[in-house]
């Protein structure tokens, strides 16, 4: 039996339909995943989906997902406060992750892989499977739109030494909207962050770990290239325009806020676990 390497956590609700908008469905995502993860690679991923028990269409859609032959678990329960409970839903889904899974990727149903790159993602991930403490972003040359960055005026080129650049992170970042994180980091955090959007937490944690402990846990997957459906076309060049709204400026994170204290404690937990495991 093949061990699970990567677990996808997805919250899904059927969108309200309005004319003139190209809405995604859970089938768009699964069709895309089917093109991206083929043959043996498909056996190394699992998909966990949360749907609301009042979403009749989503319930019906999820009964048809077996045709894609992925290891899929569907969790159906109350809506609660909708998207404002994402981190709680994701924490519950995390409790259903395969015990042997190594990495977690949290996405929405309108996230699509550039499949030609994605076909090599599992192979690339396997070279990191013994790394328990890493947050991956997409390639800085191919997935710049939502890449954690140092400064909005800076751009990468192929000669950039990414590891050297990452060590100079101090104030200005961008959030990687579709990161892959080692399962061990979530275990050390104890939850999916103290913000509704875990990508914010996963952006702040590397900053705190570097500032306080001189540790860099961010790395790049050259084959992690994704887009939201509104911007996605498999036959075009991958966009390289930054989304300026994803910037994190340290000065805007109030160090005296309780949220900051809680996230700082999570960074400390990760550091202490790394130290106990002898990786630092």
N, C-alpha and C positions, 0 to 999 in steps of 0.2 A: 504494500500500500504506500502510495506517494505521500510524503509529509507536506502539509500546507506551508507555503512560504509567505504568501501575501494575503491579507484579509481586507476586503473592501467593506466599509460601513456606509450605508446610504439611507438617508431619510427621504421618503417619497410621498408626495400628495398630488393627486390629479389637479392640474391647474384649472382655474376658471377660464373658459374660452372667450377670447375677444377677437373680433375680426381683424385681419391684417397683421397678426402676430404668428410667427413660426414657433409654435409650442413644441417642446420636447415631450417624449413619453418614455416610460421605462423600457419600451421595446427599442427605441433609438439607442439607448445606452447598451443594451444587451447585444444588439446587432453589431455595434462598434467593438464591444469586448470580444465578440466571436471572431472578428477579423484580426484583432490584436493578439489574443492569446489562443494559439492553435496547438493541436497535437498534445504532446506531453505537458506543455506549459499550462494548459487549461486545468490539469489535475493539481497544479500547485497553488491555485488561488481558490478562495471562497468568497461568497458575497452574502452579506447580512443586510437585510432591508427592514426598515421600520415603516409601517403604514398605519393610518388612523382607522379605528373601527367604525367610523361613520363615512368613510370614503369608499362607496360602493364600487366605483370604477377601478380604483387601485386594487381592491380585493379581487375583483374579477381578473384584472391584468396579471396579477401575481400568480394566479392559478395556471397561467400559460407559460411561465418561465422555464418549466422543466424541459421544454423542447430545445433549449440552448445547451443543455448538458453541463452546466456549471454546478458546483456544490453551493446550493443556495438555501439560506434560512430566512423565513419571513416572520417578523414579529408584529403582531397586530394588537393594538390596545388604544387607549384614549388619546385624543389630540393634545390634551393639557393646554399650554399656552402657545401652541404652534411653534414657529421658528425661534421664539424666545426661550424655548426649552431644548434647543438642539444639543447643548452639551450634556444634558441629563439623558436624552434619548441615546446619544452616542455612548455614554457610559454604560447604559443598560445593554446596548448591542455588544459592547466590548466584553461583557461577561459571557457572551455566547461564542466568542472567538475560539477557534481550535487551539487547544493547549500547546500544540507544537508550532503554531504559526510564529513567524519571525518578525513580520512587518505589518503595519497598519496604514491604510490609505482611506481618508474620509473624503467622499465626493458627493455631489448632488447628481440627480438623474440627467442634467443637461451638460455634464462634463464628458468630453469625447477625446479619446486618444488619437494622435496622428499615428495610424496603425503601422506604417512602414518602420517608424522608429520604435514604436511600442513592442513590436515583435521580438526585439532584443532585450526588453526590459527585464524579464525573468532571469535570463542568462547573466545580465549585469548585476542584478540583485544577489544572485547566488554567490558572487565573488565577495559579498559583504555579509553573508549570512551569520558569521561569527561575531559581528559587530553589534553589541547590545545597546550601544549608546550613540545613536546617530539620527539626525533629522536631515532628510534628503530634499533638495529642491531640484527643479528641472535644469537642463543644460543652459548655461548663461548665453550660449550662442544661438540656441534654438527656442528658448522658452522665456524670453526676456520680459514678456508682458506682465507676469506676476512673480518675478524673481526677487528675492530679498536682495536689496542693493545697499551700497554704502551711501551714495549721495545722488540726488536726482539729476545732477549734471554729468555724472560719470557714466561711461558706457564701456562694456567689455569688447575686446577684440581677441582674436585667436592667439595672440602672444601673451595674454594676461596669465599670470600665475595666480590661479584662483585661491590657493591656500594662503599665499602671501597677502592677497587682498583681504581675505576674510578676517585676518588677524588685526586689521586696522578698523574693524567695525567698532564704533563707539556711540555715534549718535543717530545717523540717518540710515534707515532701512526701508525695504519694502517687504511686505508679507508674501510668502510663497503660498498662493491660494490652494494648491493641490500637492502638498508635501506628502512624502512617505516617511513614517517615523518608526523606529524600532519599538517593538511591543514592550520591551523592558522600560523604556522611558515613560510610557503611559502607566506602567505598574508603579514606578517610582513617584510619579505625580499623584497617584491615588484618585484621580478623576480626569475629566476632559477639559480642565482649566476652569478658572473662575469667571470667564467671559462666555457669552453665548457662542462666540466664534472661536473655535480652537486654533484657527490659523493665526490669530493674534497672539495667543499664548505661545505657540510654537515659533513665533517671530521674536518674542521677548526673551524666552528662555536661553537661546544661544548668546544673546547680548549679556544677560546676567552672568552666565557661566564664564564668559570671557572676561568680563569686567572684574568679577570677584575672585575667580580661581584660575584665570589665564588658560582656560580650556576651550577649544573650538570643537563643537559637536556637529557643525553643519557641513554637509558634503553635497556633491552634485551627481545626479544620474544623467548621463548624456542621452539616455533613451526615454526619460520621463518628459514627454511633450504632450500637453493637453490644452484644450480650448473649451470655452463655453459654446454651446450650440450656435448662438447668435453670430459668433465670429468664425465658426469652423467651416472650412472647405478642404477636403482631403487633397484636392488638386491645386491648391495655391501655396505660395511660400508661407511659412509659419510667420505670423506677425511678430514684430520686434518693437512695438510701441509700448512704453510703460504706462500703466494705469496709475496716475499720480495720486489718486485717492488712497492707494494702498501703502502710502509712506508712513513709517513710524518715526517720529521725532522724539528723542529721549526727553527733551525738555517739556514735552506735552504730557509725559507720564509722571504724575505727581508722586515723588518718592515717599511722601507722607500718607499716601492713600493706602487703605487696607488691602485693596486689590494688589497693589505692588508688593506689599509685605507677604501676602499669601503666595504670589508667584515666585518671589525671592526664596521663600521656604521650599518650594518645589525644586528650584534650581539647586538649593543646598542638599536636598534629598538625593538628587541625581549625582551630585559631586560625591557625597558620602558613599553611595552605592558603587560608584566607579572606583573609589579608593578601596573599599572593602573587597571588590573583585580583582584588585591588582592591575587595573588597566591604566592607572595614573600613578 
